[in-house]
Amino acid sequence: STGSSVMKVESGKQWYQRRVRGVVLSLDKTIDVVKKLKLTGTPYKIFKNTAFLKGMFSSVLEVSKFEGAMIKTVSGIRGQVKRALSAPPGSFRASFEDKIKLSDIVFLRCWVSVDIPKFYAPVINLLTANKTWSGMRTVAELRRANGETIPVNKDSLYKDIERKPQEFRPLKVPKNLQKSLPFKTKPKMEKKRTKELYTTKRAVVLEPGEKRLTTLMQQLLTAQKESDKKKLEKKKREREKHQKELDKIEEKRSTHAKQERKKFYQKNSKKDKMEMD
């Protein structure tokens, strides 16, 4: 890496220091200063993985300069600029990895070259009366001397982004597909009720006989639920008990198999020793 610094003292009181740090990529006399530029556009026609976009460029010439450039949607779908369209001006065709939506915002990240103003003023004679020399004052020095502030461009200030809520179209399932779907997943054709039914508005008063029947049914359902709960708990306990018994049997079996293997290896080792003697 390389760095450079510039220090300037103004009449012995005010001073400032600038430091620049960067990386040397290549040795070249020409210097290109660029800045980032982010262009945004929106699709107005979509054909599967291809879409027509507008709002990013203003003419066909601009589109031709960016043919083959990589673009990307806010949702992360990558694409490429293909060809310019005749109308509207600045619109173009682009291809993407996947199908995008009309609500997507497409942006293009690029670099724009910045022209640096060049100034050359040779100093012919430095032998002045007081042997001091000062060059042309900078814009900052002039503003400080005149008490002026830095002009602010309103277009360069950050603004609050107001995004409207997205309104998606209702889902439409083709009739051929509806026939092959099971009943629970088929779209129901009933419309939402705009008015309340009379049963929700009016209080329903039960007769004494109906009230007794309703109470009896609730009691029976409660008793059935309690009985089912006890049965499930009993089955769970039985399963746990059975699993413990199986574990004990497996443990005994593994212990017995281990002892048998031990006897077998001891017996074979004795035979091998006798044969060697």
Residue pairs with C-beta under 8 A, 6 or more apart in sequence:
1 21
1 22
1 23
1 24
2 21
2 22
2 23
2 24
3 19
3 20
3 21
3 22
4 19
4 20
5 17
5 18
5 19
5 20
6 17
6 18
7 15
7 16
7 17
7 18
8 15
8 16
9 15
10 141
31 116
32 113
33 113
33 114
33 116
34 111
34 112
34 113
34 114
35 111
35 112
35 114
36 109
36 110
36 111
36 112
37 109
37 110
37 111
37 112
38 107
38 108
38 109
38 110
39 56
39 57
39 107
39 108
39 110
40 55
40 56
40 105
40 106
40 107
40 108
41 53
41 54
41 55
41 56
41 57
41 105
41 106
41 107
41 108
42 53
42 54
42 55
42 102
42 104
42 105
42 106
43 51
43 52
43 53
43 100
43 101
43 102
43 104
43 106
44 52
44 53
44 54
44 91
44 102
45 51
45 52
46 52
46 99
46 100
46 101
46 102
48 99
49 95
49 96
49 97
49 98
49 99
50 82
50 93
50 94
50 95
50 96
51 79
51 93
51 94
51 96
51 100
52 85
52 91
52 92
52 93
52 94
53 91
53 92
53 93
53 94
53 106
54 88
54 90
54 91
55 90
56 90
56 92
56 106
56 108
57 63
57 66
57 90
57 91
57 92
58 89
58 90
59 89
59 90
60 84
60 86
60 89
60 90
62 90
63 81
63 83
63 84
63 90
63 91
63 92
64 84
66 81
66 108
66 110
67 81
67 82
67 83
67 84
68 80
68 81
69 80
69 81
69 108
69 110
70 78
70 79
70 80
70 108
71 78
71 79
71 80
71 81
71 94
71 106
71 107
71 108
72 78
72 79
72 106
72 107
72 108
72 109
73 79
73 96
73 100
73 104
73 105
73 106
73 107
74 104
74 105
74 107
75 100
75 104
77 96
77 97
77 98
77 100
77 104
78 96
78 97
79 94
79 95
79 96
79 97
79 100
79 106
80 94
80 95
81 92
81 94
81 108
82 92
82 93
82 94
82 95
83 92
83 93
84 91
84 92
84 93
85 91
85 92
85 93
94 106
100 106
103 166
121 135
121 136
123 133
123 135
126 133
137 145
142 148
143 149
143 150
171 187
173 181
173 187
178 186
178 187
206 214
